[in-house]
Amino acid sequence: MLERVRTGAGFIAALDQSGGSTPKALRLYGIAESEYSGEEQMFDLMHAMRSRIVTSPAFTGERVLGAILFEMTMDRQIEGMGSAEYLWQVKQVVPFLKVDKGLADEADGVQLMKPMPQLDALCERAVAAGVFGTKMRSVILHANAAGIEAIVAQQFEVGQQILGHGLVPIIEPEVDINSATKAEAEALLQQSILAHLDALGDDQHVMLKLTLPEQDDFYLPLVQHPKVLKVVALSGGYSRDDANAKLARNHGIIASFSRALTEGLTAQMTDAEFEAALDGAIASIAAASNT
């Protein structure tokens, strides 16, 4: 899996919507909140949607490098196999696990991650399930140097804990695409990330998941850093077309799209319609990632 991530083509499918974002994801998929009651039914429907995507003939390791799973997805099965096992054994898609527990309240222009007291136990379960790496998200709202340093320090501190379990962390300090100081925040973010990358041990490698920058190729120093396996981009609220266009102008960065991947897919589609729509989405994102 390490070699596949280091040298493989394709993009990472973010299939990790959690409790707070699930109702919106289902609405976009054509399932209204009136059609289910309670979390159990909601997550059953979400798993059915994810399974439909993952089992599709369009979804293979030829164009999809990896997939990020929600904890409940890791614990469930796809076609009689553990979800992570199915991804790798059947599809040759590298499985990752979302491990963060959401965002703390804003302070110093950022939202840090909430505490993760069960992280060690979750990492042990992930290793047992065949997961390769993890993903954790925090958010930068304003170009505040102290806040951005706090976010990066927290990401790398938790990243060290994850590396200790033999997993590769995807470090995700998202910059809000609507921030009035987005470019300034990106400059501070890159400076901080480079310092923390340089402090990693010789045998330690991480991945980075970043908002597409205001200046094309701005993150090339991160793409080229020897401690970085891959830099992946989040769509962050951009439409698929806009996200793909921006991504194609940022060389060496691949997509890790969630909403932009599933845009236009609905539960009401026939299998043929679903296959055609998903194939088109995957083809466009893979092409934009291959620059």
N, C-alpha and C positions, 0 to 999 in steps of 0.2 A: 504493500500500500504506500509506503514511503516513496518508493521509486516512481510509482504511478503519479503521486502528487507532485513530486519534484519535476518530472519530465513530461507528464501526460498533457494532452490537449483537452479542450472542453471547458465547461463552467461548473459552478457549484449551485445546485438547486436548494434554495432555502425553504424547507417544508416544516418550519418549526414554529408556526403560530401557536401561542399559548393561550391561557384562559382569557386574558383581556382582549386579545385581537381576534379570537376565534369567531365571535358572532359577526364581525364585519367581514371576515374572510368567507364565511358561509353565505352572507347576504350577497356578496359579489359573485358567488358560485350559484346563486339563484335559489337559496334556501332561506326563507324568512324565519325570524325568531318565533313566530306563531306556529311553526311546523314542528317544533320540538319543545320539550319541557325538561329542565334540569341539566346539570353539567354532563351526566352520564350519556344522555341521548345526544347532546351537542358534540361530545368528543367521539361518539360512535360515527356520527355523520362526517366529522372532520377526518377520521381515520379512513372512512370509505372513499372520501375525495382523494386523500393522499395515496391510498392503495390503487385507485383508478389511474392516477398519474404514473406511479412507479411501475405498475405492471404493464403499462402501455408499450407496444412495440417501438414507439418513438423514443422511449426513455431507456437508453443504453449507455454503456461506458464509451462508446465511440464519440459521443458529443457531450455527455454529462460526466464530469470528472468526479464529483462528489455530491452528497446530499446531507443537509443538516436536519436532524430529527428533533422533535419535542420529546421530553422524557416519556410521556405516555405512549408515543409512537414506538420508541425503543422497546417498551415493555409489551407491545402487542405483536401480533404475527401478520405476515403477508404470505398468502398461499401456503400456510402451514409451517412457515419458517419464521424465526425471529426477524424483525424488520431489518436490523443491521446485517445479519447473516444473509438475508435475501438480497439486499443491495449488492453486497460484494460477491457472493457465490454465484448468483444468477445473472446479475446485470453488470458486474465489474465496475460498480460505482462505489466510491470510498465513503463510508458512513462517519458522520460527525454528530455530536450531541450538544444541543443548547443546554447550558448549565446554570445560567444566571437566573435569579429569582425576581427580576424586575428592577425598576429604577427608584432611587431615593428622591426626596424632594430637591428642587433646585437650590444650589448654593454656589456662589462664585461663578455664576454663569454656566454651570454644568449640572448634570444629574449622574451621580456615582451609582454603582450597583448596590443593591441591598445586600446585607450580610448573607453568606451562604454556609451556615453551620454544618450542613450535611454534605458538603462538597466531597470530602474524602470518600464517604460511603457511596456517593453517586458515581465517582470516578471508578471505584472498584467494580460497581455493577456494569459500567460502560465497557471496561476492559473485558469482563466476563462475557458480555454480549457481542464482542467483536468490533467495537467502535474504535476508530483510528484517532480521532481528535475531538475537540470541544469548541464551543463558540459562546462568547459572553459579550453583552452589549451595554455600553453606557453612552451618554449623549452630551454633546457640546452645543450650547445655545448661543454663547457669546465668546468673543476673543478675550478671555480673561486668563492671563498667564498662570496665576495661582491655581485656578480651577482646572485648567488643562493639564498642568503638571500633576495635580491630584488624581485626575482620571487615568493618566498614563501610568503613574506609579501604582495605582490600585490594580489596573489591568495586568501589569507585569508581575506584581506580587502574587496575585491569584494564578497567573500563568506559571510561575515557578512551582506552585503547589500542584498544578495539573501535570507539568512536566515530570514531577516526582512519581507519577503513576504510569509513566511511559506513554502518555497521550500527548498529542501536539495541539496546543491551544491556538484557536483563531482569536486574536485580540481585536475587538471592535469598538473603537471610540468614534462613534458616528457624529459627524458635524451636521447639524440641522440645515437642510437645503434652503430654508427660509431665513436663516440668520443674516442680519444686516452686516455682520462682520465676518462672513464666511471665509473670504480669502485670508484675512488676518488670522483667523482661528486656525486655518490649515497651515500657515507658516509656523505658528507656535507649536502646533501638534507635531509636525514633521521634526522640528528641532528636538522636542522632548522624546519622541519615539527613537530617533537615532542615538540619543544618549543612553537610553535604556537597552537598546539592542547591543551597543558596544559593551555593556556590562554583563551580557549573558556568557555562560560558560562555553568552552570550545565545542562541546558536543550538544549544545542546546539550540534548537531551532523553533521558530514560531511562524505563524501565518498572520497576516493583517487583513482586516476587513474595513474598508474606508469609504466614505462618501466620495463620489466622483468630484475631482477638484475644479475650482474656477479656472485655473491655468492648466492647459493641456500638458501632460507629461510631468506635472509638478512633482509627482511621487516617484520618479525614476530612481532617485537615490535609495529609496526603500525597496523598490523592485530589485535593484542590483546588490543589495546588502547581503553578505554571505550568511547571515543568521536568519534570513527570511526565505522560507520555502516557496511561498506564493503570496502575492498581494491580490485580494479579491475586492470587488466593488459592490456596494449595496445600491439598490435603485432609489431608495430614500423618498419615494413619493413621485418621482418622475414617471411619466408614461413609458411603456416599453420602447416606443420609437425614440423618444428623447434620451432615455437611458442608454440604448444601444448606440445612438449617434455619439454621445459623449464618451462612452466606453471605447469605441473604435478609435478615438483620437488619443487615448491614453495607452501607449504601447507597453506590453508586458503585463497588463492587468487583465484579469478575467472577471466575469460576472459572478455574483452570488445573489441572484435576484429571488424575491419572494412574490410580492404582488405583481410585479412585471412579468413573471413567468406564467402565473395563472390567469392573467388578464384575458377576459373573453371566454374563459371556460365556464360552462354551466352544467348543473346536474341534469338539466332537461335535454341536453344534446344526445343524439343517437351515438352509438359507439363510433360509427364512421365519421360523424361530425367532430366528435371529441378528438379522435386520432388525428384528423386533418388539422384542427386548430392547435393541438399540442405540438405536432410535428413542425408546423410553421413557426411557433414560438421558440421551440428548441433550436431550430435551424438559424433563426435570426440572432438569437443570443450567442450561440456558438460562433457564428461568423464574426460578431462584434468582439468576442473574446479572443479571437485569433489574429490579433494585430500587434 
